Amino acid sequence: MHILILGAGVIGVTTAYELLKKGHEVSIIDRQPEPAMETSFGNAGLIAPGHSYAWTTPKLPGNLFKSIYQKKRAFRFKFQWDPAMWYWGIKFIRQCTIKNMTENTLRKHKLSSYSQVCFHQLVEETNIKYHENKKGLIYFFRSEESFFEGKQKLTMLKPMMSNLQILSRDELLQKEPALLESQSNIFGGIYCSSDESGSCRDFTLSLVDICRKMGAKFHFNTNVQSIKNDNQFVNRIEADKGSFQADQYVLACAAFSPIIAKMVGDYLPIYPVKGYSITVPIINHEKVPLHSGIDEDNMLAFSLMGDYLRFTSVAEISGYDTRHKPSDFKEIIDIAKSLFPSVCDFSRVEYWAGLRPMTPNGAPIFGKGRMDNLFFNTGHGHLGWTMCSGSAKITASLIEGQKPELDLEGMTLATT
Ligand SMILES: Cc1cc2nc3c(=O)[nH]c(=O)nc-3n(C[C@H](O)[C@H](O)[C@H](O)COP(=O)(O)OP(=O)(O)OC[C@H]3O[C@@H](n4cnc5c(N)ncnc54)[C@H](O)[C@@H]3O)c2cc1C
């Protein structure tokens, strides 16, 4: 079969790899000049089944409301007139009950854990290097109250993950001595030995080389503009560089997938949630943290990327604009400096912002809509790097008409 994948981020490229392994002919279109230039470019790099919590908690609506007048909140909302945002936003807020939060967390955890197993298999097959750090992740808290909430949240995942370990302040500092330098309050933490980190972009670039050797054809600088279809099938994709035809099609365009799905009459409940990251060169290797992790009170993730440390934060519902200015990063830089004061050269910061493709329940969308030959693999929100390999395997099974290894309840258009 010839399969055309729309989108060469980590999701599209891992899907290409799985399909090539099964002997299919694969082509990929992307509007960017290179792979992984959008959301997969500067993310936090955490592979974190141990942190696959739903964002839609009962507290979230109040926090979003407060963000209208308290601009510095990490989770924030900027008022706009976009009807797509309001339609999606209502669905998102409806998920903020204890029951939905628990169900959504368990669903995300199931996919994340499955995906991590598939990911390890892929890495073993390909021997890809991606600045991997397999020492486990640390999640730490600044106050008694936030630590208490963190431990409460943990009860959702604990039945499936016996290796989630609660650490007192002293135990945490013993595990992660780099935090001893920190000029901020640290109260306690949680350690997950099986969570890990690495560069999503480097991984995707290497996997593209492997896919090319396996016969995949990549078409970069190619923008999908319209779809020619009848009532049942996509007949061809029209792009600015010509027409593309295949037997089956995969939509993996992240926050832009709904715009393309709409061309064939499907509604995908995905909306962008903007995040910011800085990548900073390491100048003092002796003081570098051993683990990647999250400062929970500040929603700040930090991650080792070879000779660089990356810090990411902010979840901003503000539409499709990825523009940013250095002043947008002031809080991130201040917290990063206070955590690891002597590790990085903050005069050489690389700034980035990207759009998490969020669904209301936080899980991606698989399967088909109105077209029999258009498969969705999209909407991975804040965990697309964690979920990439499992999602690719699920999509390859669906295309071949086989039952995926995972139950897809809550992850198809019919069940969301
Ligand atoms: C700040 C931040 C931190 C994050 N941290 C983590 C983390 O620690 N762990 C984790 O698991 N996940 C994390 N994520 C989420 C993760 O980055 C995403 O879920 C993942 O990258 C999505 O991959 P994708 O391939 O779907 O999207 P993308 O990488 O955006 O790929 C989609 C591709 O589609 C292409 N495209 C779109 N429209 C068109 C069109 N019309 N024509 C042609 N091509 C088109 C784009 O050019 C793009 O290359 C984070 C995200 C952000 C923003």
The ligand as a Tripos MOL2 file, in Angstrom:
@<TRIPOS>MOLECULE
LIG
   53    58     1     0     0
SMALL
NO_CHARGES

@<TRIPOS>ATOM
      1 C1          6.5780   23.9060   25.6740 C.3       1 LIG1
      2 C2          6.2680   22.4650   25.3430 C.ar      1 LIG1
      3 C3          6.8170   21.4740   26.1210 C.ar      1 LIG1
      4 C4          6.5250   20.1260   25.8570 C.ar      1 LIG1
      5 N1          7.1050   19.1660   26.5970 N.ar      1 LIG1
      6 C5          6.8590   17.8590   26.3410 C.ar      1 LIG1
      7 C6          7.4810   16.8350   27.1070 C.ar      1 LIG1
      8 O1          8.2830   17.0990   27.9970 O.2       1 LIG1
      9 N2          7.1590   15.5440   26.8450 N.ar      1 LIG1
     10 C7          6.2600   15.2050   25.8700 C.ar      1 LIG1
     11 O2          5.9790   14.0190   25.7170 O.2       1 LIG1
     12 N3          5.7030   16.1500   25.0780 N.ar      1 LIG1
     13 C8          5.9590   17.4670   25.3030 C.ar      1 LIG1
     14 N4          5.3690   18.4430   24.5570 N.ar      1 LIG1
     15 C9          4.3870   18.0480   23.5460 C.3       1 LIG1
     16 C10         5.0370   17.5670   22.2580 C.3       1 LIG1
     17 O3          6.0400   18.4680   21.8570 O.3       1 LIG1
     18 C11         3.9610   17.4770   21.1540 C.3       1 LIG1
     19 O4          2.8530   16.7350   21.6150 O.3       1 LIG1
     20 C12         4.5290   16.7930   19.9190 C.3       1 LIG1
     21 O5          5.7010   17.4490   19.4830 O.3       1 LIG1
     22 C13         3.4960   16.8050   18.8000 C.3       1 LIG1
     23 O6          4.0930   16.2120   17.6770 O.3       1 LIG1
     24 P1          3.4160   16.3330   16.2580 P.3       1 LIG1
     25 O7          4.2640   15.5730   15.3230 O.co2     1 LIG1
     26 O8          1.9760   15.9920   16.3850 O.co2     1 LIG1
     27 O9          3.4570   17.8970   15.9710 O.3       1 LIG1
     28 P2          4.5360   18.7960   15.1700 P.3       1 LIG1
     29 O10         5.8990   18.4990   15.6040 O.co2     1 LIG1
     30 O11         4.0580   20.2020   15.2770 O.co2     1 LIG1
     31 O12         4.3780   18.2710   13.6910 O.3       1 LIG1
     32 C14         3.2810   18.6210   12.8720 C.3       1 LIG1
     33 C15         3.8270   18.9610   11.5150 C.3       1 LIG1
     34 O13         2.7380   19.2600   10.6460 O.3       1 LIG1
     35 C16         3.1910   20.2240    9.7290 C.3       1 LIG1
     36 N5          2.0370   20.9220    9.1570 N.ar      1 LIG1
     37 C17         1.0520   21.5750    9.8010 C.ar      1 LIG1
     38 N6          0.1750   22.0860    8.9150 N.ar      1 LIG1
     39 C18         0.6150   21.7470    7.6760 C.ar      1 LIG1
     40 C19         0.1490   21.9760    6.3500 C.ar      1 LIG1
     41 N7         -0.9490   22.6950    6.0990 N.pl3     1 LIG1
     42 N8          0.8620   21.4770    5.3140 N.ar      1 LIG1
     43 C20         1.9950   20.7510    5.5370 C.ar      1 LIG1
     44 N9          2.4920   20.5090    6.7710 N.ar      1 LIG1
     45 C21         1.8000   20.9920    7.8180 C.ar      1 LIG1
     46 C22         4.0720   21.1530   10.5530 C.3       1 LIG1
     47 O14         5.0020   21.8380    9.7550 O.3       1 LIG1
     48 C23         4.7290   20.1770   11.5290 C.3       1 LIG1
     49 O15         6.0370   19.8170   11.1380 O.3       1 LIG1
     50 C24         5.6480   19.7860   24.7850 C.ar      1 LIG1
     51 C25         5.1260   20.8090   23.9760 C.ar      1 LIG1
     52 C26         5.4300   22.1380   24.2440 C.ar      1 LIG1
     53 C27         4.8770   23.2200   23.3510 C.3       1 LIG1
@<TRIPOS>BOND
     1     1     2 1
     2     2     3 ar
     3     2    52 ar
     4     3     4 ar
     5     4     5 ar
     6     4    50 ar
     7     5     6 ar
     8     6     7 ar
     9     6    13 1
    10     7     8 2
    11     7     9 ar
    12     9    10 ar
    13    10    11 2
    14    10    12 ar
    15    12    13 ar
    16    13    14 ar
    17    14    15 1
    18    14    50 ar
    19    15    16 1
    20    16    17 1
    21    16    18 1
    22    18    19 1
    23    18    20 1
    24    20    21 1
    25    20    22 1
    26    22    23 1
    27    23    24 1
    28    24    25 2
    29    24    26 1
    30    24    27 1
    31    27    28 1
    32    28    29 2
    33    28    30 1
    34    28    31 1
    35    31    32 1
    36    32    33 1
    37    33    34 1
    38    33    48 1
    39    34    35 1
    40    35    36 1
    41    35    46 1
    42    36    37 ar
    43    36    45 ar
    44    37    38 ar
    45    38    39 ar
    46    39    40 ar
    47    39    45 ar
    48    40    41 1
    49    40    42 ar
    50    42    43 ar
    51    43    44 ar
    52    44    45 ar
    53    46    47 1
    54    46    48 1
    55    48    49 1
    56    50    51 ar
    57    51    52 ar
    58    52    53 1
@<TRIPOS>SUBSTRUCTURE
     1 LIG1         1 GROUP 0 **** ****
